[in-house]
Amino acid sequence: MNYDFAHDIIAIRDILEMSQDDFAKAIGVEQATISRNEKEHTDPGNRVLESVYDYAFNRNVQLNRLKEMLFRENLAKGHKLLFHGAKDEITGDLRVDLGRANNDLGTGFYAGEGYEQAISFVSNYDKSSVYILDFNDSKLKSKKYSVDQEWMMTIAYYRGTLKEYKDHPLVKKLLEESRKCDYIIAPIADNRMFQIINSFIEGEITDEQCKHCLAATNLGSQYVFINEKAIKQVKLLERCYISNSEKEFYKKKRSEETKLGDDKVKLARRTYRGQGKYIDEILA
């Protein structure tokens, strides 16, 4: 899927109230270049793409957030708007078998609930973009997790840190439950959160401490599509270009939020010390 570049240039010019000529001069190209792109008579090169979207973002035109708002307003009843942050372009049909087995909840196609959530995970990659998705969940079975012991241990299993307990009845049940559905809704566990979960698996903190530490670093929910029946009900709506300025903005924002989250984790460790059970008590 290509970017909707022609529509985007016109939208940006309308918001900034600029003529083709003025906009062309502002980004350092000929007026004819803008005209050809708006009429879709040519495919934009990387320099033109970056110039257009970077100029807009630096003038506080957050086009991708605006698209999110408009898509939400026009969402059909019973449908959900989701976002997928991609390190590179998605080619062909969406697939559930391309993800790594050691992702949060195993192999599947992952998507989040908001644009900011999606971009925060791919802003470090040169060719990254965010895809806007429409999901119709009718006639599908879901499994929903919250920040609790079941979720923590399921994440630990798929990330490979419960190997010594893989034959334990409770662990086997966790695995079975995670696949008795078409798609999963669960809190996101990034690498920082997984370090906290690992502290629980290593016996350093209790499940209660772990739960509250993880709640302090909440990143929102993710949807994981695990079979063909589910992924066929996900439709690509649009591919969003991420300029370098926008990437830097969200990298800085996430860094600031990480500092606040880390401080909350330290406080949660102290506040809930001694409460709950250690891993060897749970899997005795």
N, C-alpha and C positions, 0 to 999 in steps of 0.2 A: 504493500500500500504506500503510495506517494503522499507527500504533504499537499494540503489543499492551498497551494501557494497563491494562485490567482485570486481566490476569495480573500486570503489573508492580507495581501497587499492592499486591496481595495478597502478592507475593513480598517487597516492601520491608517491609511490616508484619510478615511472618513473621520475616524476618532481624532486624529491630529489636525484635521481640516487643512490638508495640504493638497496642492495640485500635483499631477504627475511630474511636471517640470521641477517644482520645488522639492518634491521627495527625491527625485533622481539626483539633483544637485547635493542634497543633504547626505546621501549615502555614497556619492562619488561615481555615479554611472550616467549613461546617456538616457534622455527621456524615452527614446525608442526602446530601450531595454525594459523599462517599466511597462510600457504599452504592450510589447510582445508577450511579456509574462502574464499580464492581466487578461490578455486574449487567448492565453494558452497556446501561442504560436511557437513557443520554445520551452525547453526544460531548463530550469535555473541551475547554474553551477554552484559549487560550494561557497564561493566568495560572495555571490549575490544573496544566497540563502542567509548566510551569517550576517551580512550587512543589514538586510531588511529586518530580521528578527531582533538583532542586537540593538539597532537604532530604536525600535519600538520599545523594547524592555527598558532601555536607559532613559526613556521619556515617560516612564511609569505606565506604559500600555501593557498590562499583564494579559496578553491575548489568550493564553492557555487557560487561565483562571476564568476569563470571561466565557470561553467556550464551555467550560464545566458548568457554569451557571445556566447557560442557555440550554444545554442538553438536559439538565435536571428539570428545567421548566417544561420541557416537551416530552418527558419520559412517559411511555405508555403505561397504563395501569397494570400492576403485577410484574413490571420489569425493574431491574436494578441497574444503576450506572456504576461501572467499575473502571479501574485504571491499571494498566500494566506497564511498568518501567522496563524497557528493553535496552540491553547493552549495545545492540545493533538492530538492523532492520528485520522485521518478521517477514519471511517469504513463504508463500503457500498458505495452506489451511492451518488453523490453530491445532496444536497437538498436545496430548497429555503425556507422551512418552519421551520427551526431550529433556525434561528437567532432571537434575541430579537426584540420586536416591537418598543422599544425606541432607537434603533440604529439610526445613522444619517438620514437614509432615509427609516426607517421602516424595516420590516421583509424581508430577502433575503439572498443570498449568496454573500459575499463581497470579492473582490480581488483588488490588486493594480498593478501598472505598473512596479515596480522594486523590486529586491531582498532586497536592503537596506531598502526600504519603508516597506516591509512586516515584516522583522525581528525586526525593531524598535518597533513594537507594541506587540511583544510576547517574547522579551528577558528577561522579569521578571518571566517567567513561567518555572518550572522545566522540564516539558515534552514537551515543545514547539518544533515545527519544521516548516519549510516553504515548501509549495507545489508549484511546477512549473506547470502552466496550459497553454493549447493551446485553444484559443477561436476563433471559426469561426462565424463571425457576419453576414453572408449572410442571407437574407430574414428575418431579425429581425428589429424591430423598436426600436430606442433608444431615450432617453431624455437626453440632455446635459445641465449641469448647469455651470455657471461661478461664481466667487466671486461677487455676486450682491444681491440686496434686495430680489429677488425671492428665491435664494438659502438660504440666512440667515433665512428667515421666514419659509421656508420648513423644514430646520434643527430644528428650534425652535419648530415647530408643532410636529414633530416626537419625539423629546426629551421631550415633555410634558410641555413646558412653555408658550404655547399659548392657554391654556384651556379656559380662560375667553373670548377669541375671536373665539372659535371654530365654532360659528354659523354665523360669519361674512362672507359675500359673497366672499371677497378676499381670506380669509383663506380656505373656501370650494373649491374655484377654484384652489388654490395651491395644495391641496390634490388630486383633480381630475387630474390635470396635471401630478403629480408625478407617476400616475399609468396608464397613457395612453400610455404604451410602454412595451417592453419585458425586457429591461435592461436600467440602468441609468449610465451615466458617470458624475462624480461630484467631486469637490475638497473635500479632506478629512477634517473632523472637529474632532480633538481629544478633550479631556476634557478641555485642556487649551484654545483651540479656542472656545469651547462652552461657557466658562466663559465670553468671549468677546461678543458672540452673546447674552448671557443672560443679559449683561449690556445694550445692545440695547433694548431688550424686556422689561427690568425694567425701561426704560426711562432715563438711565444715560448718554447715548451717542446717537448720530444721526446715521442714516443708512450710511452716508458718512464716519463718523469716524470709524464705525464698519467695513465697507468694506476695508478701508486702513489698519486697525489694523490686519484684517484677512489675507490680502495679504502679510503682513510682516511676518506671521507665516506659509507660504505656505508649505504644506506637500506632494504636488502632488495630482494626481487624483485617484479615486477609481471607480471600476466597481461594480454595484449592480445588480445581476440577480434576477428578481422578479417573474418569472413564469417558468413552466416546459419547455416550448418551448425554452427558452433561455438557461437554465441550461443543457439541452441535447446537446448543441453545445459547451460545455466546457469539455475538456478532461484532465485528470490528466497525466502529463508526468513523474514527479519524485518527490520524497519526500527527502528533504535536512535535514541532521542531523546538529544540532547547538551545538557545544561544549561549555563548560562553559567559555573558554577563548574568544570565538567569542561573546557570550552573553555580557560579560563584556566590550568588545571593543565597541559594538554598544550602550550599555547603557551609556557609557562615552561620546561617540560621540553625542548621542541625548541630553544629559545633556548640553554639550557645545553649541549645536545649539539652545537649549531652552533659554539659557541666552541671546544669540544674538537676538533671536526673541522677548523676553520680552522687551529688550531695544528698539527695533524697534517699538513695540506696544506703548510704552510710548511716543516716538517721534511722531508717527502717531496721537495719541489722541490730542496732543498739536497742531500739524500742521493743522489738519482739524476741530478743535474746531469751533462750530457754523455753520458749513456747513452741508447741507442735512436736513433731516426731522427726528423728533422723532416718536416713535411708535404710540403715540396717535394721531399724525397728519396724519399718513398713514392710520390708521384704525378708523378714525373719523366717 
